[in-house]
């Protein structure tokens, strides 16, 4: 009975939209199988967590009221009065952190496997920008509960933006909606979080997925050098898709465990007139940058240390995004430069993050 209904729907759509290209794509798309195949699933997991972000965010929007006098109260109402409101908020917060984590791991897996090389340069660039946007989601969403820690962390974060030469002060005023962090800042961040960033992310995500589908999965060098009869592939539908779904279910169970047993807390309401509490720290994925800026001396040569740090991170980020176009990125030496750079980057991020939390 179900098959007959499915066939009728398929025939109805096929007669109007000609589904033969889609059928052809599904029938012939395949995924290489080798010892690094596990890394193929990280992009799908990141996409799954983004979908959870969208769905849980929509549910929170039904009750959230942006405003200096209403934001905190609406979050507290969601947590205490709305059925399973506390769970939805925890899922939203935890999935945001897991999404950034898997995006980082996905990026480094692509980096170490050299999947950024010709012809996938634009796939790498769009993926890097998506990671930056994911971090932007975290920064803009952090202020929305309007609690004490979020308020002062946002103040520190926007102060760092103000250090950027020429345009820094202008950007800070645009972000804050004025000279200080106020209700206007909350409104700006709310608009950025629920409208501007989702719109940009959706466009880039569609492009990123189109690039991946058009070019197929990257095949590592040891796989491409195998004779054709030794290469192994599995169909994308249903084999790879079902395995992808299995990983989604595993991650979803981990997410539910974290949300239920470690619910996201709401601190005291923000008071702009009070002094900042001690130990203000950003989210973990900003910690390595925050800690680096703290360790820099007040002045380096004739420049402020913080300015040097901000410019340095900006330059490194730009070079990282454009890495596929750099001459040494195509090096095939035994001790490859790419591997050294990747290892050093991970060590730097991990060490600086640990130091930041231990202080």
N, C-alpha and C positions, 0 to 999 in steps of 0.2 A: 504493500500500500504506500509506504513512504517513498519507495523507489519510483513508483508510478507518478506520484506528485512531483518528485524531484525532476523526473524526465520531462514532464509537461511544462514545468517552470523553465527548464533549460531550453526546450524547443521554442517556447514563447519568446525568451530573450534572444535566442540565436536567430530567429526569423527577423528580428528587428535590429539587432546590433552586430550580427556576424561575430560569434565568439570563437571562430576558428583560430585567430592569432593567440588568444588566451589558452585554448586547448593545446595548441602546438607548443607554447611555452611550457605549460605544465607537464606535457608528455616528455619533453626532451631536456628540461633543466636537470642537471646532476651536480653532485658535490663530490670532490675528491676525498678519498679516505687515506689517511696517513697518520703518523704519530703525533702530529700537531693539530689534528682535526678538532680537538676539544676547544681550541681558541675561536673557532667559527661561531660558537654559540653565545659568545659574550655580547656581541652587538644586538642579538635578539633579546637577551635578558635586559639590556639597557633600554631597549624599545618597550619592553613589557612594563618596566618600572615607570617609564614616562607615561604610559597609558594609565597606570594606577594613579599617578600624580594628577592627571587630567580628571579622572572620574572622582577621586576623593576630593579634589579641589572644587569641583562643581557642587558636591554635596555640602561642603563647608560654606560655599557662597550663598546657600539657601538661608543661612542664619547669620553669617558674618556681616557686621556693619562697620565700614571704615570710618574713622573719626577719632579725634583725641578723647572725646567723652564717651564713645560707644564701642571702640575696638576691643578693649580689654574685657569689658562687660559681656560682649557678645561671645568672645572665646570662652569665658567662664561659664556662660549659659550653655554653650555647646557641650562643655565638659561635664557639667553637673545636672543639666535638665533634659537635654535632647537624648533620646534613646540611642545608645551606642555612639553618641557624639564623641566621647573620649576616645573610642576605638578608631573612628574615622580620622580624627585629628592625629592620633599616634601613627596610623598607617601612612597618612600624608607626610608627616615629618620623617619617619624612618625610611619610607620609600625614596624621599628626596636624597637622603644621605647614601642609601644603597645605590641609587642611580648614578650619583657622582663617582662612587667607588668603582662600580663596574665600568663606567665610562673611562676612568683612569686606567684600569687594568686592560680594557679593550684597546686603548690607545697604545699602551706599551707593548701589548702582544703584536699589534700591527707593526710597530716600530722595529721590534726585534726580528720579526719574520720578513722584514723588508717589503711588506705588502704595499708600501707607499710609492714604490718605483713605477716607472712608465709601464702601463698607461693609466695608473691609478692616482696620479698626483692630486686631481681635484677631489677625489674621494677622501684622501688624507686631509686636505684643507677644509672641506666641509665638515668632516668629523671633528677636527680640532676646534672649529668655531662652535660646533654643537656642544662640546665640552665647556667652552667658555660661557656659553649661554646657560648651561646647566648650573654653573657656579653663580651666574647672575641671578638665576631663579632662587638659589639659596640665599644670596645676599639681600635681594629685594623682599623675599618672604619672611626673613628673620625678624623684620621690624613689625610685621602686621599684628602680632598679639599685643604690641605696645606694653611689654613688660620691661622691668628695669634693666635687665641684662641686654636685651635687644636694643633698647634705646641708646645706651652708652656705647655698645659695640658699633652701632650704625654711625654714631657721632665720630668715633675713632676712624671708621672706614671711610667716611666722606671727607674727613680731614686729610687722609692720605691721598685721596683723589685731588684735593686742592693743591698738593705739592707739584703736580704735573706742570711743567713750564708753559707759559703763554695762555693755555686754555684751562688750566687747573681750577682757578678760582671761579671761572664762568661755569664749568661743569659742576662744581660743588654747589653753587647757588641754584643751578637747574635741578640737581638731584634733591636738594633740601627744600626747594621752593622758597628760599630766603637765606638769610645769613646763618640761622640756627636750625637744629632739628626740632620741628614742631608738628602740629597736626597737618600742616601743608605737606611736610615731608612724607607723612603717612599716606596721604592721598596720592602723592606722586609715586611712591613705591607700590601702592595698591594697583594703580593704573599700569605701571611697568610690569608687575607680576602677573596680572590676569589678562592683559590685552597686548601690550607691545611685545614682550618676550615670547608669549605663545604664538603670535602671528609670525614673527621672524623664525622661530624654531620650526613651525609647521612647514614653511616654505623650504628651509634648508634640509629638514628631515626627509621630505619628499624627494628633493634632488639627490641627497645622499643615498637613499634607497634605490633610486633609479640608476645611479652610477653603479651600485653594487650588482643590481640585477642585470644591467646591460653588459658588464664586464665579467660577471661570474666570480666565483671564489678564487682568491689568490692561491696559486700552487707553489709550494716552496721548491727551491732549486733541486734538492735531492729527489723530489717527486717527478719534476719535469725531465730529469736525466734518466729515469727508468724507461725500459722498453715499453712499448704500447701494451703488450700482452701482460705486463706485470702491474700496470696501473689499475687501481681499483676505484670505482665510483659507486655512489648510491643515488637513487632518484631523490630530487628535492621533495616532491610529493609522491607518496606520503611519508617516506622513511625519515628524511632529515627533519621535516616539519613536525612529525610526532616526537622525535627526540628533543627538538626545540621546545615543544609543549611540555615534555617531562621536566626539563630544566626550569621552565616557567613555574610549574607546580611546586618544585622543590624550593625555589626562591620565594614563592608566595607563602609557603609554610614557615620559612625562616622569618619573613616579614611579619606574619601573624604572631609568631612566638615573641618577637621583639616588641610588637605593639601591645600585646596582652600583658607580658611579664615586666616590661620596662616602659610603661606609658610615658609619653612626652609631658614634662612638667611645665606648669605655668608659674612664673615667678611673680614677685610683687609688682603692682602697677607702676609704670614709669612716672617719675616726678622730675620734670625738667629743672626744678629749682634745687633739687638735692645734689649732693656731691656724688661723684662716681664711686661705686663700690670697688673694693680692691680685687685684683685678679681678673680684670676684664679680658676675655679671650674670644677670638672669632671661632667660627665653625672649623672643624679639623682640616678641611681641605684648603683653608686659607692660612692655617697655622704656620706652615713653613715660610711663607712670605712675611707674615707678621713678625715671627721670631727673628728672621734675617734682618729686618728693618730695625728691630730693637738692639741687635748686636753691633750694628754699624756705629762708628764714632760720630760725634756731632758734626764734624767737618772732615771732608776728604779733599785735600788740596784747597781749592777756593770755592768748593760747592758744599752744600749741606748734605750730610750723610744720608738722610731720608730721601732726598732728591736723587742721589746717585743710585740708591736701592730701587726706587720706583722706575727710573730710566733703565736700569739694568734688567729688571724683570720684564719690562716692555720690550726691550731689544731681544732678550732670550726667547720670549714668547713669539716674536715675529720670526726669528731665525728657525725656531722649532716648527712653526707653521709652514715655512718655505723650505724646510729641510730637503724634500725630494729634488729641489732645483740646485742644491749646493753640490759642487764638484765631488767632494770627498764622500758624499752619501752613496755614491755608486762604487766605492772601493770594494774590491774582492780579495784583499790581502788576508793572510791567515789570521792575524790579530786585527780584526776589522774595527775601524774607527767608530762605526755605528754602534757596535756592541759596547765599546768602552763608554761612549757618550750616554747610552741608555742606562747602563749600570750606575754611572756617576750621578745621573739625574735622580734615579730611584733612591740611592743612598742619601743624597742631599735632602730630598723631600722627607724621607723617613727619619733621618737623624734630627733635622731641624724641628720636625713635628714632635718627636719624643722630648727634646730639650724644652720646647715650648710648654708641654704639659707637666714636665717635672719641676719647672720653676715655681 
